[in-house]
Amino acid sequence: MGERVALHKTPEASGNFFIRNMSFILGKKSSMTQLWKDGKVVPVTAVSATPNKVTLVRNKERDGYEAVQVALGRNRCEFKHMAAHPVEISKFNLGDEVTVADFKEGEKVRVSGLNKGRGFQGVVKRHGFAGVGGATHGQKNRQRHPGSIGSTAFQRVVKGRRMAGHMGMERVTIKNLVVAGVDAEKNIIYLRGALPGMKGTILEIRN
């Protein structure tokens, strides 16, 4: 059997190109714009990511797992060590800064954040129901109603039944977003496509 490869090594050192050291940062969704790349217009979302300060470094001996916590103002987030995306905690000290310069144009990242809140919504908008029948045959004003919520076998509403309720403000993760550009001087990272949330939403970006 061959030697086991330490996950904290770089892809070149380990020989496993599926392992990538994790780059991460917290940022605020700024606006959507467009960039010109090779004569083509690329729709992008600008994320303002001022330098994050390292506020906590966790290790296995003390905490049972490895992670680095960074802060953007009052917002804090932990980025944990994973097998496919290791975090070299030995490189981080309290007070260090994480900047957008760690990301490179063309690489793929994952973005997590809260999507827009929609308030109280019915089943048609919240779950994509088609509504009850047509406008005739006694339906009257029930076109957007959920229909029966009961059951024949037992007289109660089954837990988890899709019904009207609060919509939005849920954590959403979008994978494989391409970094279209990085402006290290202005602390802005441009990601191709749309991102969750409204302007000012705190986003977690990691590769």
Rosetta blueprint (number, residue, H / E / L):
1 M L
2 G L
3 E L
4 R L
5 V L
6 A L
7 L L
8 H L
9 K L
10 T L
11 P H
12 E H
13 A H
14 S H
15 G L
16 N L
17 F L
18 F L
19 I L
20 R L
21 N L
22 M L
23 S L
24 F E
25 I E
26 L E
27 G E
28 K E
29 K E
30 S E
31 S E
32 M E
33 T E
34 Q E
35 L E
36 W E
37 K E
38 D L
39 G L
40 K E
41 V E
42 V E
43 P E
44 V E
45 T E
46 A E
47 V E
48 S E
49 A L
50 T L
51 P L
52 N E
53 K E
54 V E
55 T E
56 L E
57 V E
58 R E
59 N L
60 K H
61 E H
62 R H
63 D H
64 G L
65 Y L
66 E L
67 A E
68 V E
69 Q E
70 V E
71 A E
72 L E
73 G L
74 R L
75 N E
76 R E
77 C E
78 E E
79 F E
80 K E
81 H L
82 M L
83 A L
84 A L
85 H L
86 P L
87 V L
88 E L
89 I H
90 S H
91 K H
92 F L
93 N L
94 L L
95 G L
96 D L
97 E E
98 V E
99 T L
100 V H
101 A H
102 D H
103 F L
104 K L
105 E L
106 G L
107 E L
108 K E
109 V E
110 R E
111 V E
112 S E
113 G E
114 L E
115 N L
116 K L
117 G L
118 R L
119 G E
120 F E
121 Q E
122 G L
123 V H
124 V H
125 K H
126 R H
127 H H
128 G L
129 F L
130 A L
131 G L
132 V L
133 G L
134 G L
135 A L
136 T L
137 H L
138 G L
139 Q L
140 K L
141 N L
142 R L
143 Q L
144 R L
145 H L
146 P L
147 G L
148 S L
149 I L
150 G L
151 S L
152 T L
153 A L
154 F L
155 Q L
156 R L
157 V L
158 V L
159 K L
160 G L
161 R L
162 R L
163 M L
164 A L
165 G E
166 H E
167 M E
168 G L
169 M L
170 E L
171 R E
172 V E
173 T E
174 I E
175 K E
176 N E
177 L E
178 V E
179 V E
180 A E
181 G E
182 V E
183 D E
184 A L
185 E L
186 K L
187 N L
188 I E
189 I E
190 Y E
191 L E
192 R E
193 G L
194 A L
195 L L
196 P L
197 G L
198 M L
199 K L
200 G L
201 T L
202 I E
203 L E
204 E E
205 I E
206 R E
207 N L
